[in-house]
């Protein structure tokens, strides 16, 4: 029970990797505030997590909206008492596969807002509470696309946003270490989630697996275990780090 009695906000947690992280957190004793725009998914996850005997509550939240993120964080503090952990998992979007020639300003802004600005919004929303408590664990989701100038589904805007997440994570770690706040980033490659299945056919997925050293896709539940570790006190000497969880995709 690595996270027993800890309170965590997990964004993008109504499905995909965020849901896998939320469930593993609950299994490890964490109380979980679920942030997502998918109300039905939030209701299902809230019910699912409560089976582990933890406090779980869904909040319909647009993490690209600065003011709304601030307001929802204050509501979580009211409901949970304090915030110990933030996992910025929300990301993706329909326009991530657009190349530069097809990318207009509107599409660029949408991708940057969801995949980078949201990380800023949510971190700003919790940081004062973490400073007050002299404790905080922040885990941000980047992507191998941010390390390779694109990859999988993501191209110019997505690669830029996810590279920005890495820089932002290091800056937060540097600025707030004095307050007992840790910040680390994870850069996954292919983990088969509903988002991947909706955008890639089985043949494309199999071809992509062949490009990895390990010739297979990642398991969301195993990735979630890494997030648990980084959010726990076992990772007491790890901050400003980037973990690639990519089957060797970024090795070259």
TORZA-608386 format. One record per residue (C-alpha): residue in three letters; residue number from 1; x, y, z. Coordinates in Angstrom, 2 decimals, padded with zeros to 5 digits. Layout:
N
+---------+-----+---------+---------+---------+
: residuo : num :       X :       Y :       Z :
+---------+-----+---------+---------+---------+
:     ala : NUM :       X :       Y :       Z :
...
+---------+-----+---------+---------+---------+
END
This chain:
252
+---------+-----+---------+---------+---------+
: residuo : num :       X :       Y :       Z :
+---------+-----+---------+---------+---------+
:     unk :   1 :  000.00 :  000.00 :  000.00 :
:     unk :   2 :  002.57 :  002.53 : -001.17 :
:     unk :   3 :  000.09 :  005.42 : -001.36 :
:     unk :   4 : -002.10 :  004.74 :  001.67 :
:     unk :   5 : -003.86 :  007.88 :  002.92 :
:     unk :   6 : -002.43 :  010.02 :  000.09 :
:     unk :   7 : -004.76 :  012.21 : -001.96 :
:     unk :   8 : -004.19 :  012.34 : -005.70 :
:     unk :   9 : -005.61 :  014.27 : -008.63 :
:     unk :  10 : -005.33 :  012.32 : -011.89 :
:     unk :  11 : -006.30 :  014.13 : -015.08 :
:     unk :  12 : -007.62 :  012.29 : -018.11 :
:     unk :  13 : -008.68 :  009.48 : -015.80 :
:     unk :  14 : -012.04 :  008.47 : -017.27 :
:     unk :  15 : -010.31 :  006.12 : -019.71 :
:     unk :  16 : -007.05 :  005.01 : -021.30 :
:     unk :  17 : -003.75 :  005.35 : -019.45 :
:     unk :  18 : -005.28 :  007.76 : -016.91 :
:     unk :  19 : -007.86 :  005.17 : -015.87 :
:     unk :  20 : -005.14 :  002.51 : -015.51 :
:     unk :  21 : -003.16 :  004.88 : -013.29 :
:     unk :  22 : -006.22 :  005.76 : -011.20 :
:     unk :  23 : -007.05 :  002.12 : -010.58 :
:     unk :  24 : -003.49 :  001.23 : -009.59 :
:     unk :  25 : -003.45 :  004.22 : -007.24 :
:     unk :  26 : -006.64 :  003.03 : -005.54 :
:     unk :  27 : -005.20 : -000.47 : -005.24 :
:     unk :  28 : -002.27 :  001.11 : -003.41 :
:     unk :  29 : -004.50 :  002.94 : -000.94 :
:     unk :  30 : -004.67 :  006.42 : -002.50 :
:     unk :  31 : -007.79 :  008.55 : -002.45 :
:     unk :  32 : -008.38 :  009.68 : -006.02 :
:     unk :  33 : -009.92 :  012.82 : -007.51 :
:     unk :  34 : -010.74 :  011.94 : -011.11 :
:     unk :  35 : -010.59 :  014.83 : -013.61 :
:     unk :  36 : -011.95 :  014.42 : -017.11 :
:     unk :  37 : -014.59 :  015.79 : -019.49 :
:     unk :  38 : -016.25 :  012.39 : -019.93 :
:     unk :  39 : -019.01 :  012.38 : -017.30 :
:     unk :  40 : -020.13 :  008.79 : -017.96 :
:     unk :  41 : -016.55 :  007.56 : -017.73 :
:     unk :  42 : -016.03 :  009.48 : -014.51 :
:     unk :  43 : -019.11 :  007.88 : -012.94 :
:     unk :  44 : -017.92 :  004.41 : -013.94 :
:     unk :  45 : -014.41 :  005.00 : -012.61 :
:     unk :  46 : -015.68 :  006.50 : -009.36 :
:     unk :  47 : -017.80 :  003.42 : -008.72 :
:     unk :  48 : -014.95 :  001.12 : -009.72 :
:     unk :  49 : -012.38 :  002.72 : -007.42 :
:     unk :  50 : -014.65 :  002.81 : -004.38 :
:     unk :  51 : -014.53 : -000.99 : -004.35 :
:     unk :  52 : -010.97 : -000.68 : -003.04 :
:     unk :  53 : -012.19 :  001.12 :  000.07 :
:     unk :  54 : -010.75 :  004.52 : -000.85 :
:     unk :  55 : -012.34 :  007.92 : -001.37 :
:     unk :  56 : -012.92 :  008.45 : -005.08 :
:     unk :  57 : -014.76 :  011.33 : -006.69 :
:     unk :  58 : -015.15 :  012.44 : -010.29 :
:     unk :  59 : -014.97 :  016.09 : -011.33 :
:     unk :  60 : -015.94 :  017.12 : -014.84 :
:     unk :  61 : -013.01 :  019.39 : -015.59 :
:     unk :  62 : -011.74 :  021.19 : -018.66 :
:     unk :  63 : -008.02 :  021.20 : -017.87 :
:     unk :  64 : -007.35 :  023.62 : -020.74 :
:     unk :  65 : -009.28 :  026.27 : -018.81 :
:     unk :  66 : -007.02 :  027.97 : -016.24 :
:     unk :  67 : -009.79 :  029.33 : -014.01 :
:     unk :  68 : -011.75 :  026.09 : -014.02 :
:     unk :  69 : -008.65 :  024.11 : -013.03 :
:     unk :  70 : -008.09 :  026.49 : -010.11 :
:     unk :  71 : -011.71 :  026.18 : -008.98 :
:     unk :  72 : -011.76 :  022.38 : -009.18 :
:     unk :  73 : -008.51 :  022.13 : -007.22 :
:     unk :  74 : -010.03 :  024.21 : -004.43 :
:     unk :  75 : -013.06 :  021.90 : -004.45 :
:     unk :  76 : -010.77 :  018.86 : -004.15 :
:     unk :  77 : -009.01 :  020.47 : -001.17 :
:     unk :  78 : -012.41 :  021.05 :  000.41 :
:     unk :  79 : -013.54 :  017.46 : -000.26 :
:     unk :  80 : -010.26 :  015.62 :  000.46 :
:     unk :  81 : -008.48 :  017.95 :  002.90 :
:     unk :  82 : -005.24 :  018.37 :  000.92 :
:     unk :  83 : -003.53 :  017.39 : -002.31 :
:     unk :  84 : -000.44 :  015.16 : -002.10 :
:     unk :  85 : -000.09 :  013.99 : -005.70 :
:     unk :  86 : -000.86 :  015.34 : -009.17 :
:     unk :  87 : -000.68 :  013.16 : -012.27 :
:     unk :  88 : -001.05 :  015.14 : -015.49 :
:     unk :  89 : -002.21 :  012.43 : -017.86 :
:     unk :  90 : -004.78 :  014.31 : -019.97 :
:     unk :  91 : -003.64 :  014.68 : -023.57 :
:     unk :  92 : -004.07 :  013.56 : -027.15 :
:     unk :  93 : -006.73 :  015.17 : -029.31 :
:     unk :  94 : -007.96 :  014.78 : -032.87 :
:     unk :  95 : -005.37 :  017.06 : -034.48 :
:     unk :  96 : -002.18 :  015.48 : -033.14 :
:     unk :  97 : -001.54 :  013.61 : -036.40 :
:     unk :  98 : -001.54 :  016.76 : -038.56 :
:     unk :  99 :  001.76 :  017.59 : -040.21 :
:     unk : 100 :  002.96 :  021.18 : -040.39 :
:     unk : 101 :  001.55 :  021.78 : -043.89 :
:     unk : 102 : -001.94 :  020.78 : -042.74 :
:     unk : 103 : -001.72 :  022.46 : -039.36 :
:     unk : 104 : -003.50 :  025.79 : -038.97 :
:     unk : 105 : -003.34 :  028.09 : -035.96 :
:     unk : 106 : -006.60 :  026.79 : -034.48 :
:     unk : 107 : -005.45 :  023.16 : -034.59 :
:     unk : 108 : -002.02 :  024.12 : -033.21 :
:     unk : 109 : -003.60 :  025.93 : -030.26 :
:     unk : 110 : -005.89 :  022.98 : -029.46 :
:     unk : 111 : -003.01 :  020.51 : -029.37 :
:     unk : 112 : -000.77 :  022.78 : -027.31 :
:     unk : 113 : -003.58 :  023.63 : -024.89 :
:     unk : 114 : -004.50 :  020.01 : -024.18 :
:     unk : 115 : -001.00 :  018.56 : -024.12 :
:     unk : 116 :  001.09 :  021.34 : -022.55 :
:     unk : 117 : -000.97 :  024.25 : -021.22 :
:     unk : 118 : -003.15 :  021.84 : -019.24 :
:     unk : 119 : -000.06 :  020.64 : -017.39 :
:     unk : 120 :  000.73 :  024.23 : -016.44 :
:     unk : 121 : -002.90 :  024.93 : -015.44 :
:     unk : 122 : -003.19 :  021.93 : -013.14 :
:     unk : 123 :  000.25 :  022.38 : -011.59 :
:     unk : 124 : -000.52 :  026.02 : -010.82 :
:     unk : 125 : -003.82 :  024.90 : -009.30 :
:     unk : 126 : -002.20 :  022.58 : -006.73 :
:     unk : 127 :  001.24 :  024.05 : -006.08 :
:     unk : 128 :  000.28 :  026.43 : -003.26 :
:     unk : 129 : -001.40 :  023.63 : -001.31 :
:     unk : 130 :  001.68 :  021.45 : -001.76 :
:     unk : 131 :  003.95 :  024.28 : -000.58 :
:     unk : 132 :  001.72 :  024.78 :  002.46 :
:     unk : 133 :  002.04 :  021.09 :  003.33 :
:     unk : 134 :  005.74 :  020.94 :  002.42 :
:     unk : 135 :  005.00 :  017.85 :  000.36 :
:     unk : 136 :  004.07 :  017.03 : -003.21 :
:     unk : 137 :  004.60 :  014.48 : -005.97 :
:     unk : 138 :  003.94 :  015.56 : -009.56 :
:     unk : 139 :  004.12 :  013.10 : -012.45 :
:     unk : 140 :  003.66 :  014.50 : -015.96 :
:     unk : 141 :  002.98 :  012.51 : -019.12 :
:     unk : 142 :  005.22 :  013.44 : -022.01 :
:     unk : 143 :  005.68 :  011.13 : -025.02 :
:     unk : 144 :  008.42 :  009.65 : -027.15 :
:     unk : 145 :  007.06 :  012.03 : -029.80 :
:     unk : 146 :  008.58 :  014.85 : -027.79 :
:     unk : 147 :  011.99 :  013.15 : -027.94 :
:     unk : 148 :  011.93 :  012.15 : -031.61 :
:     unk : 149 :  010.19 :  015.09 : -033.28 :
:     unk : 150 :  007.05 :  012.99 : -033.61 :
:     unk : 151 :  006.12 :  009.36 : -033.61 :
:     unk : 152 :  003.15 :  007.04 : -033.39 :
:     unk : 153 :  000.23 :  009.38 : -034.14 :
:     unk : 154 :  001.83 :  012.69 : -033.16 :
:     unk : 155 :  003.52 :  015.18 : -035.44 :
:     unk : 156 :  004.63 :  018.83 : -035.22 :
:     unk : 157 :  002.26 :  020.32 : -032.63 :
:     unk : 158 :  002.12 :  017.19 : -030.48 :
:     unk : 159 :  005.90 :  016.74 : -030.53 :
:     unk : 160 :  006.33 :  020.39 : -029.52 :
:     unk : 161 :  003.84 :  020.10 : -026.67 :
:     unk : 162 :  005.32 :  016.90 : -025.28 :
:     unk : 163 :  008.87 :  018.25 : -025.50 :
:     unk : 164 :  007.58 :  021.26 : -023.58 :
:     unk : 165 :  006.24 :  018.98 : -020.84 :
:     unk : 166 :  009.77 :  017.68 : -020.24 :
:     unk : 167 :  011.20 :  021.19 : -019.88 :
:     unk : 168 :  008.33 :  022.29 : -017.67 :
:     unk : 169 :  008.77 :  019.25 : -015.41 :
:     unk : 170 :  012.45 :  019.98 : -014.88 :
:     unk : 171 :  011.71 :  023.65 : -014.16 :
:     unk : 172 :  009.08 :  022.73 : -011.54 :
:     unk : 173 :  011.44 :  020.21 : -009.92 :
:     unk : 174 :  014.18 :  022.83 : -009.72 :
:     unk : 175 :  011.96 :  025.61 : -008.36 :
:     unk : 176 :  010.08 :  023.66 : -005.73 :
:     unk : 177 :  012.51 :  021.04 : -004.39 :
:     unk : 178 :  013.02 :  023.29 : -001.36 :
:     unk : 179 :  009.38 :  022.69 : -000.43 :
:     unk : 180 :  009.55 :  018.90 : -000.55 :
:     unk : 181 :  007.91 :  018.82 : -003.98 :
:     unk : 182 :  009.12 :  016.34 : -006.59 :
:     unk : 183 :  008.38 :  016.46 : -010.32 :
:     unk : 184 :  009.12 :  013.73 : -012.84 :
:     unk : 185 :  008.01 :  012.91 : -016.37 :
:     unk : 186 :  007.18 :  009.74 : -018.27 :
:     unk : 187 :  007.49 :  009.38 : -022.04 :
:     unk : 188 :  005.49 :  006.35 : -023.24 :
:     unk : 189 :  005.31 :  004.88 : -026.71 :
:     unk : 190 :  002.59 :  002.49 : -027.84 :
:     unk : 191 :  000.25 :  001.27 : -025.11 :
:     unk : 192 : -002.92 : -000.14 : -026.61 :
:     unk : 193 : -005.78 :  001.98 : -025.29 :
:     unk : 194 : -009.17 :  002.97 : -026.78 :
:     unk : 195 : -007.52 :  006.11 : -028.27 :
:     unk : 196 : -004.98 :  004.01 : -030.15 :
:     unk : 197 : -007.58 :  001.49 : -031.30 :
:     unk : 198 : -009.80 :  004.30 : -032.58 :
:     unk : 199 : -007.01 :  005.83 : -034.67 :
:     unk : 200 : -005.03 :  002.81 : -035.87 :
:     unk : 201 : -006.07 : -000.45 : -037.47 :
:     unk : 202 : -004.66 : -003.79 : -036.21 :
:     unk : 203 : -002.15 : -004.03 : -039.08 :
:     unk : 204 : -000.75 : -000.59 : -038.27 :
:     unk : 205 : -000.41 : -001.53 : -034.63 :
:     unk : 206 :  001.44 : -004.73 : -035.53 :
:     unk : 207 :  003.78 : -002.83 : -037.86 :
:     unk : 208 :  004.54 : -000.34 : -035.13 :
:     unk : 209 :  005.36 : -003.09 : -032.64 :
:     unk : 210 :  008.03 : -004.33 : -035.03 :
:     unk : 211 :  009.84 : -000.97 : -034.77 :
:     unk : 212 :  010.42 : -001.50 : -031.04 :
:     unk : 213 :  013.41 : -003.41 : -029.71 :
:     unk : 214 :  011.04 : -005.53 : -027.62 :
:     unk : 215 :  008.61 : -006.13 : -030.53 :
:     unk : 216 :  005.52 : -005.61 : -028.41 :
:     unk : 217 :  003.24 : -002.88 : -027.08 :
:     unk : 218 :  003.24 : -001.64 : -023.51 :
:     unk : 219 :  000.83 : -002.78 : -020.80 :
:     unk : 220 : -001.07 :  000.20 : -019.29 :
:     unk : 221 : -001.22 : -001.49 : -015.87 :
:     unk : 222 :  002.57 : -001.89 : -015.82 :
:     unk : 223 :  003.05 :  001.73 : -016.82 :
:     unk : 224 :  000.72 :  002.66 : -013.97 :
:     unk : 225 :  003.00 :  000.81 : -011.56 :
:     unk : 226 :  005.84 :  003.16 : -012.51 :
:     unk : 227 :  003.61 :  006.15 : -011.77 :
:     unk : 228 :  002.79 :  004.66 : -008.37 :
:     unk : 229 :  006.50 :  004.30 : -007.64 :
:     unk : 230 :  007.29 :  007.89 : -008.64 :
:     unk : 231 :  004.36 :  009.16 : -006.56 :
:     unk : 232 :  005.43 :  007.17 : -003.51 :
:     unk : 233 :  008.01 :  007.83 : -000.83 :
:     unk : 234 :  010.10 :  004.99 : -002.26 :
:     unk : 235 :  011.23 :  007.46 : -004.94 :
:     unk : 236 :  012.77 :  009.75 : -002.31 :
:     unk : 237 :  015.88 :  010.54 : -004.36 :
:     unk : 238 :  014.29 :  010.95 : -007.79 :
:     unk : 239 :  013.21 :  014.30 : -009.20 :
:     unk : 240 :  013.57 :  016.16 : -012.53 :
:     unk : 241 :  013.87 :  012.75 : -014.20 :
:     unk : 242 :  012.43 :  011.52 : -017.49 :
:     unk : 243 :  011.50 :  007.85 : -017.85 :
:     unk : 244 :  011.05 :  006.46 : -021.35 :
:     unk : 245 :  008.60 :  003.55 : -021.35 :
:     unk : 246 :  008.76 :  002.69 : -025.00 :
:     unk : 247 :  010.03 : -000.81 : -025.68 :
:     unk : 248 :  013.29 :  000.69 : -026.94 :
:     unk : 249 :  011.59 :  002.93 : -029.53 :
:     unk : 250 :  013.69 :  006.00 : -028.67 :
:     unk : 251 :  016.94 :  004.01 : -028.46 :
:     unk : 252 :  018.11 :  004.96 : -031.95 :
+---------+-----+---------+---------+---------+
END
